[in-house]
Amino acid sequence: MNPRSKDKYTLVADVGGTNTRVALADGKTLLPQSIQKYQNSGFPGLETVLRQYIEDENAVECARACVAVAGPVRAGIGELTNLDWTIDKDLMARATGATKVAILNDMQAQGNALGHIDPDSISAVIDSRGDRPDAAKLVIGIGTGFNAATVYETEIGRLVPPSECGHANLPIRTEAELRLCQFVETAHGFPAIEDVLSGRGLERVYRWLGHEVGDEHELGAAAIMQAVAEETDPRAVDTVRQFVHILGTVAGNLSLIQLPLGGVYLAGGVARAMSPYLKDYGFLDAFHDKGRFAGFMKNFSVSVIEDDFAALTGCACHIATLP
C-alpha cells in the first residue's frame, strides 16, 4: 500500500546531459530522503525515467510535476543540448499523472532556488562592497555544458528569463587563448564558451596544452582534477589554471552585461570541483580585469553553490508559485 498521501507531493526532476535527479517536494520543501539519481544512458527518454522513479517510490501519486532540462525550452517543449531527448508537458503528465506540470531550463531552476538553499551550502569566492538582496542575481552553471540565467525580484514575484549564453563565442585575450580557440575549432568547429568551460572542455584544454608541446597524452576530467589534488601532473595544474582564468573572464563579462548587484553564483559539478582552486588560480584577477571598470567589478560578489540538488529545490519553488 502506498504510504504517501495522494496528491500531496510535487515530483521534481533535474535532467542533465549525463544524469537525471528526481525527488519529491512538499510545497517548496525538498524531501532529501526521496532523491534518486539515474544514468540517462540506461533509458530511452525521460518518460521511462519518471515511470521508474514512481515505481521506486511505491507508486507515489503527485498532483504537480516540474522538470529542469539542460537545454532551451520553447513553447513548453524542452530540448536537451547534449542528449537527444525532447520533453513536453504531455509527456510529463502521461508519465506522472500530475494535473499541473511545468518545464524550466536548468539555470532557471537554479535561479529559483536562490534564497531557499541552506547558507552552509554556499561558499564565498569574492566578497563585494555589499550585496543588495533586492537586486538582480546571476547564476552560472558549469557542468556537462555551460549556461547562465539572471534572477530578478519584481513586484509580482521572481522572474528568471532563460538563456543559452554558453553557445556565444569564447572570449580571446591572449595569443595562447587564440591558439586554444583554433585548436577547438579545428576539432569541433565554432569555438563556443561551452567548448572550454565544461567537463569535456576541461579535457580539451588538457589535450591542447599537450598539443602545444608535442605530447598527445589525454586524461578525463575526473582524472585531471585528481591529478591536481595529488599534485602528480604539472599539465593538469596548468589546465585548471587556464580553465579558472577563462572562467573568471567570462563570469566578469556576464556580470557587466547583467549587473548582478545581488551576487553571482556558480553552480554545477565542474564549478564545485573548481571551487578549491578559484582563489589561488587567478579567478579574481581575471574577473576584475575590465580596464577602467576594474574598480566597478568590486560591486559583485561571487559564490559557489555546493548543493548538488539546488535545481530540484528551484523546480519545487517555481511550481508552488503557479496559480
C-alpha positions as CSV (number, residue, x, y, z in Angstrom):
1,M,0.0,0.0,0.0
2,N,1.2,3.5,-0.8
3,P,2.2,5.2,2.5
4,R,2.2,8.7,0.9
5,S,-0.9,10.8,0.8
6,K,-2.4,11.1,-2.6
7,D,-1.8,14.4,-4.4
8,K,0.2,15.9,-1.5
9,Y,3.6,15.9,-3.2
10,T,5.2,17.5,-6.2
11,L,7.6,15.4,-8.4
12,V,10.7,17.4,-9.4
13,A,13.5,16.4,-11.8
14,D,16.8,17.9,-12.9
15,V,17.6,16.4,-16.4
16,G,21.3,16.9,-17.2
17,G,23.4,15.6,-20.1
18,T,24.6,12.6,-18.1
19,N,22.3,12.0,-15.2
20,T,18.7,12.8,-14.1
21,R,18.0,13.6,-10.5
22,V,14.4,13.0,-9.3
23,A,12.8,13.8,-6.0
24,L,9.5,14.7,-4.2
25,A,8.7,18.0,-2.6
26,D,6.1,19.1,-0.1
27,G,5.3,22.6,-1.2
28,K,8.7,24.4,-1.6
29,T,10.5,21.9,0.7
30,L,12.5,19.2,-1.0
31,L,12.4,15.8,0.8
32,P,16.0,14.7,0.9
33,Q,15.2,11.0,1.5
34,S,13.3,10.8,-1.7
35,I,16.2,11.9,-4.0
36,Q,17.2,9.4,-6.6
37,K,19.8,9.7,-9.4
38,Y,19.5,7.8,-12.7
39,Q,22.1,7.5,-15.5
40,N,20.5,8.7,-18.7
41,S,22.4,6.1,-20.8
42,G,20.2,3.4,-19.3
43,F,16.9,4.9,-20.5
44,P,15.5,5.8,-23.9
45,G,13.9,9.0,-22.6
46,L,12.6,11.0,-19.6
47,E,9.3,9.3,-19.6
48,T,10.8,5.9,-18.7
49,V,13.0,7.6,-16.0
50,L,10.0,9.2,-14.3
51,R,7.9,6.0,-14.5
52,Q,10.9,4.1,-12.9
53,Y,11.1,6.7,-10.2
54,I,7.4,6.5,-9.4
55,E,7.7,2.7,-9.2
56,D,10.8,3.0,-7.0
57,E,8.8,5.4,-4.7
58,N,6.0,2.8,-4.2
59,A,3.7,4.2,-6.9
60,V,3.5,7.7,-5.4
61,E,0.8,9.9,-6.8
62,C,1.5,13.6,-7.4
63,A,-0.7,16.5,-8.3
64,R,2.2,18.6,-9.7
65,A,5.4,17.9,-11.6
66,C,8.2,20.2,-12.7
67,V,11.4,19.4,-14.5
68,A,14.5,21.4,-15.3
69,V,16.3,20.5,-18.6
70,A,19.9,21.3,-19.7
71,G,18.8,23.0,-22.9
72,P,16.4,25.5,-24.4
73,V,12.7,25.5,-23.5
74,R,10.4,27.0,-26.2
75,A,6.6,26.9,-26.2
76,G,6.6,24.4,-23.3
77,I,9.0,22.0,-25.1
78,G,12.5,21.3,-23.7
79,E,15.3,20.0,-25.9
80,L,18.5,18.9,-24.2
81,T,21.6,20.3,-25.8
82,N,23.9,17.3,-25.0
83,L,21.3,14.5,-25.2
84,D,18.8,13.5,-27.9
85,W,15.8,13.9,-25.6
86,T,12.8,16.1,-26.2
87,I,10.4,16.8,-23.2
88,D,6.9,18.3,-23.3
89,K,4.1,18.8,-20.9
90,D,2.0,15.9,-22.4
91,L,4.9,13.5,-21.7
92,M,5.3,14.7,-18.1
93,A,1.5,14.4,-17.4
94,R,1.4,11.0,-19.0
95,A,4.4,9.7,-17.0
96,T,3.5,11.2,-13.7
97,G,-0.3,11.5,-13.7
98,A,0.1,15.1,-12.5
99,T,-2.5,17.7,-13.4
100,K,-0.2,20.7,-13.2
101,V,3.2,20.4,-14.9
102,A,6.0,22.9,-15.8
103,I,9.3,22.8,-17.7
104,L,12.2,25.0,-16.9
105,N,15.7,25.5,-18.3
106,D,18.1,24.2,-15.7
107,M,19.5,27.6,-15.0
108,Q,16.0,28.9,-14.4
109,A,15.6,26.2,-11.8
110,Q,18.9,27.2,-10.2
111,G,17.8,30.8,-10.1
112,N,14.5,29.9,-8.5
113,A,16.4,28.1,-5.7
114,L,18.3,31.2,-4.5
115,G,17.1,32.1,-1.1
116,H,15.9,28.5,-0.4
117,I,19.3,26.9,-0.2
118,D,21.0,26.2,3.1
119,P,23.5,29.0,3.6
120,D,26.1,26.4,4.7
121,S,25.9,25.1,1.1
122,I,27.1,28.4,-0.4
123,S,30.8,29.2,-0.2
124,A,32.2,32.7,-0.9
125,V,34.9,33.3,-3.6
126,I,34.8,37.1,-3.8
127,D,33.3,39.4,-1.3
128,S,31.7,42.7,-2.6
129,R,31.1,46.1,-1.2
130,G,27.7,44.9,0.0
131,D,25.1,42.8,-1.9
132,R,21.6,44.3,-2.3
133,P,19.1,41.5,-1.7
134,D,16.5,43.1,-4.0
135,A,19.0,43.5,-6.8
136,A,19.5,41.2,-9.8
137,K,21.5,38.0,-9.2
138,L,23.3,35.8,-11.7
139,V,23.6,32.0,-11.7
140,I,26.3,30.5,-13.9
141,G,26.2,26.7,-14.4
142,I,29.3,24.8,-15.3
143,G,28.9,21.0,-15.7
144,T,28.3,18.8,-18.8
145,G,27.6,22.2,-20.5
146,F,27.7,25.9,-19.7
147,N,24.9,28.4,-19.2
148,A,23.7,31.3,-17.1
149,A,20.5,33.0,-16.0
150,T,19.7,36.3,-14.4
151,V,17.3,36.4,-11.4
152,Y,15.1,39.5,-11.0
153,E,12.9,40.3,-7.9
154,T,9.9,42.1,-9.2
155,E,6.7,43.5,-7.6
156,I,4.8,40.4,-8.9
157,G,7.4,37.9,-7.9
158,R,10.6,36.4,-9.1
159,L,11.5,36.4,-12.8
160,V,14.2,34.2,-14.2
161,P,14.4,34.5,-18.0
162,P,16.1,31.7,-20.0
163,S,19.4,32.0,-21.7
164,E,21.8,30.0,-23.9
165,C,24.9,32.1,-23.4
166,G,27.2,29.0,-23.3
167,H,27.0,29.0,-27.1
168,A,28.3,32.5,-27.6
169,N,31.9,32.9,-28.8
170,L,34.7,32.1,-26.4
171,P,36.5,35.3,-25.5
172,I,40.1,35.7,-26.6
173,R,42.6,37.9,-24.7
174,T,46.0,36.4,-25.4
175,E,47.9,34.7,-28.2
176,A,47.7,31.5,-26.2
177,E,43.9,31.7,-25.9
178,L,43.8,32.3,-29.7
179,R,45.7,29.1,-30.2
180,L,43.3,27.3,-27.9
181,C,40.3,28.6,-29.9
182,Q,42.0,27.5,-33.1
183,F,42.6,24.0,-31.6
184,V,39.0,23.7,-30.5
185,E,37.8,25.0,-33.9
186,T,39.9,22.5,-35.8
187,A,38.4,19.6,-33.9
188,H,34.9,20.7,-33.2
189,G,34.0,23.7,-35.3
190,F,32.8,27.1,-33.9
191,P,34.6,27.6,-30.6
192,A,31.9,28.5,-28.1
193,I,32.2,29.1,-24.3
194,E,30.8,25.7,-23.6
195,D,33.5,24.0,-25.7
196,V,36.1,25.0,-23.0
197,L,34.1,25.8,-19.8
198,S,32.6,22.4,-19.2
199,G,33.7,18.9,-18.2
200,R,34.6,17.9,-21.7
201,G,36.1,21.4,-22.2
202,L,38.5,20.8,-19.4
203,E,39.6,17.7,-21.2
204,R,40.1,19.7,-24.4
205,V,42.3,22.3,-22.6
206,Y,44.4,19.4,-21.3
207,R,44.8,18.0,-24.8
208,W,45.6,21.4,-26.2
209,L,48.4,22.0,-23.7
210,G,49.8,18.6,-24.6
211,H,49.5,19.5,-28.3
212,E,51.5,22.7,-27.6
213,V,54.5,20.6,-26.5
214,G,54.0,17.6,-28.8
215,D,52.6,15.3,-26.1
216,E,49.2,13.8,-27.2
217,H,48.5,12.0,-23.8
218,E,44.9,12.5,-22.7
219,L,43.1,12.5,-19.4
220,G,39.4,12.5,-18.4
221,A,38.0,15.4,-16.4
222,A,37.9,13.4,-13.1
223,A,41.5,12.2,-13.6
224,I,42.6,15.8,-14.3
225,M,41.1,17.0,-11.0
226,Q,42.5,14.1,-9.1
227,A,46.0,14.8,-10.5
228,V,45.7,18.4,-9.4
229,A,44.6,17.4,-5.9
230,E,47.5,15.0,-5.7
231,E,50.0,17.3,-7.4
232,T,51.1,14.5,-9.7
233,D,50.8,16.1,-13.1
234,P,52.0,19.7,-13.9
235,R,50.0,19.8,-17.1
236,A,46.8,19.1,-15.1
237,V,47.6,22.0,-12.8
238,D,48.2,24.3,-15.9
239,T,44.9,23.0,-17.3
240,V,42.9,24.0,-14.3
241,R,44.8,27.3,-14.0
242,Q,43.9,28.1,-17.7
243,F,40.3,27.0,-17.1
244,V,39.9,29.1,-14.0
245,H,41.3,32.2,-15.7
246,I,38.9,31.9,-18.7
247,L,36.0,31.3,-16.3
248,G,36.9,34.5,-14.4
249,T,36.9,36.4,-17.7
250,V,33.6,35.0,-18.8
251,A,31.9,35.5,-15.4
252,G,33.1,39.1,-15.4
253,N,31.8,39.7,-18.9
254,L,28.4,38.3,-18.0
255,S,28.4,40.4,-14.8
256,L,28.9,43.6,-16.8
257,I,26.1,42.6,-19.1
258,Q,23.6,41.7,-16.4
259,L,24.7,43.8,-13.4
260,P,24.0,41.3,-10.7
261,L,24.5,43.5,-7.7
262,G,22.7,40.8,-5.6
263,G,25.6,38.4,-6.3
264,V,27.0,35.9,-8.8
265,Y,26.5,32.2,-8.0
266,L,28.5,29.4,-9.7
267,A,26.6,26.1,-9.9
268,G,27.2,22.6,-11.3
269,G,29.5,19.7,-10.9
270,V,32.5,21.3,-12.6
271,A,32.0,24.6,-10.6
272,R,32.1,22.6,-7.4
273,A,35.2,20.7,-8.5
274,M,36.9,24.0,-9.3
275,S,35.9,25.7,-6.0
276,P,39.1,24.9,-4.0
277,Y,41.2,26.5,-6.8
278,L,39.4,29.6,-7.8
279,K,41.1,32.0,-5.3
280,D,44.6,30.7,-5.9
281,Y,44.5,30.1,-9.6
282,G,43.6,33.6,-10.8
283,F,39.8,33.8,-10.9
284,L,39.6,37.1,-9.0
285,D,42.2,38.8,-11.2
286,A,40.5,37.7,-14.4
287,F,37.1,38.6,-13.1
288,H,38.2,42.1,-12.2
289,D,40.4,42.6,-15.3
290,K,38.0,45.0,-17.1
291,G,40.2,48.1,-17.7
292,R,38.7,51.3,-16.4
293,F,35.8,49.3,-15.0
294,A,38.1,47.1,-12.8
295,G,37.0,49.1,-9.7
296,F,33.3,48.8,-10.6
297,M,33.7,45.0,-10.7
298,K,34.2,45.0,-6.9
299,N,30.5,45.6,-6.6
300,F,29.9,41.9,-7.5
301,S,30.3,39.1,-5.0
302,V,30.9,35.6,-6.3
303,S,29.9,32.4,-4.5
304,V,29.7,28.7,-5.3
305,I,26.5,26.7,-4.7
306,E,27.7,23.4,-3.2
307,D,24.2,21.9,-3.1
308,D,24.1,19.3,-5.8
309,F,20.3,19.3,-5.7
310,A,19.6,23.0,-5.8
311,A,17.8,22.7,-9.2
312,L,15.3,20.3,-7.6
313,T,14.6,22.9,-4.9
314,G,14.2,25.5,-7.6
315,C,11.6,23.4,-9.5
316,A,9.6,23.0,-6.3
317,C,9.7,26.7,-5.6
318,H,8.7,27.6,-9.1
319,I,5.7,25.4,-9.5
320,A,4.5,26.2,-5.9
321,T,4.0,29.8,-7.1
322,L,1.9,29.0,-10.1
323,P,-1.8,29.5,-9.9
